[in-house]
Amino acid sequence: MSSTDTELKTRVKPKVERPKLHKVILLNDDFTPRHFVVRVLQAVFRIGEDQAARIMYVAHTRGACVVSVYPKDIAETKADEATDLAKEAGHPLQFTTEPEE
């Protein structure tokens, strides 16, 4: 038996970090109809009408509102999808993302 047979081998497990989360933010504008904003929130973010109306109202009164939090890629995709729906309908409604702290 050689000395290498009896030595313990150490295994190193790589630490897997959770993906950084990003907030999707609804930006208020004074031109997009409120009912349209609610419909976009329901369609893209799969939230109920009451919750969508609350988010729309907070954005309307405060200038912006966090809609939801996702991993970066999903947040950017949803923000782009929602903004694109508004553009297609001729509205200036915008969604943006930023890292969660």
HUSUL-V325627 format. One record per pair of residues at least 12 apart in sequence whose C-alpha atoms are under 8 Angstrom apart, sorted by the first residue. I is the first residue (numbers start at 0). J is the second residue. D is the distance in Angstrom with one decimal. If there is no record, write none. Layout:
i->I j->J d->D
i->I j->J d->D
//
This chain:
i->18 j->70 d->6.1
i->18 j->71 d->7.7
i->19 j->70 d->6.0
i->19 j->71 d->6.7
i->19 j->98 d->7.3
i->19 j->99 d->7.6
i->20 j->68 d->6.3
i->20 j->69 d->5.3
i->20 j->70 d->4.5
i->20 j->71 d->5.8
i->20 j->98 d->6.1
i->20 j->99 d->5.6
i->21 j->68 d->5.5
i->21 j->69 d->5.5
i->21 j->70 d->5.8
i->21 j->71 d->5.2
i->21 j->74 d->6.1
i->21 j->96 d->6.2
i->21 j->97 d->5.4
i->21 j->98 d->4.2
i->21 j->99 d->5.0
i->22 j->65 d->6.3
i->22 j->66 d->7.3
i->22 j->67 d->5.9
i->22 j->68 d->4.4
i->22 j->69 d->6.6
i->22 j->74 d->6.8
i->22 j->96 d->5.4
i->22 j->97 d->5.4
i->22 j->98 d->6.1
i->22 j->99 d->5.9
i->23 j->65 d->5.8
i->23 j->66 d->5.5
i->23 j->67 d->5.5
i->23 j->68 d->6.1
i->23 j->69 d->7.8
i->23 j->74 d->5.8
i->23 j->75 d->7.6
i->23 j->77 d->7.8
i->23 j->78 d->6.3
i->23 j->94 d->6.7
i->23 j->95 d->5.8
i->23 j->96 d->4.6
i->23 j->97 d->7.0
i->24 j->63 d->6.5
i->24 j->64 d->5.5
i->24 j->65 d->4.4
i->24 j->66 d->5.6
i->24 j->67 d->7.6
i->24 j->78 d->7.9
i->24 j->94 d->5.5
i->24 j->95 d->5.2
i->24 j->96 d->5.8
i->24 j->97 d->7.8
i->25 j->55 d->7.9
i->25 j->58 d->6.5
i->25 j->63 d->5.4
i->25 j->64 d->5.3
i->25 j->65 d->6.3
i->25 j->66 d->6.4
i->25 j->93 d->6.4
i->25 j->94 d->4.7
i->25 j->95 d->6.7
i->26 j->58 d->6.3
i->26 j->62 d->6.1
i->26 j->63 d->4.5
i->26 j->64 d->6.8
i->26 j->92 d->7.1
i->26 j->93 d->5.6
i->26 j->94 d->5.9
i->26 j->95 d->7.5
i->27 j->58 d->5.3
i->27 j->59 d->5.4
i->27 j->62 d->5.0
i->27 j->63 d->5.6
i->27 j->92 d->7.2
i->27 j->93 d->7.7
i->28 j->59 d->7.5
i->28 j->62 d->7.8
i->28 j->91 d->7.2
i->28 j->92 d->6.4
i->30 j->90 d->7.2
i->30 j->91 d->7.1
i->31 j->90 d->5.5
i->31 j->91 d->6.5
i->31 j->92 d->6.1
i->33 j->55 d->7.1
i->36 j->55 d->6.6
i->36 j->92 d->7.8
i->37 j->51 d->5.2
i->37 j->52 d->5.7
i->37 j->55 d->6.6
i->38 j->51 d->7.9
i->39 j->81 d->6.3
i->39 j->84 d->7.4
i->39 j->85 d->7.8
i->40 j->81 d->7.6
i->43 j->77 d->6.6
i->43 j->80 d->7.1
i->43 j->81 d->6.2
i->44 j->67 d->7.9
i->44 j->77 d->7.4
i->54 j->66 d->6.7
i->68 j->99 d->7.8
i->71 j->98 d->7.8
i->74 j->96 d->6.6
i->75 j->95 d->7.6
i->75 j->96 d->6.4
i->78 j->93 d->7.9
i->78 j->94 d->5.0
i->78 j->95 d->5.8
i->78 j->96 d->6.9
i->79 j->94 d->7.2
i->79 j->95 d->7.9
i->81 j->93 d->7.6
i->81 j->94 d->6.8
i->82 j->94 d->5.8
//
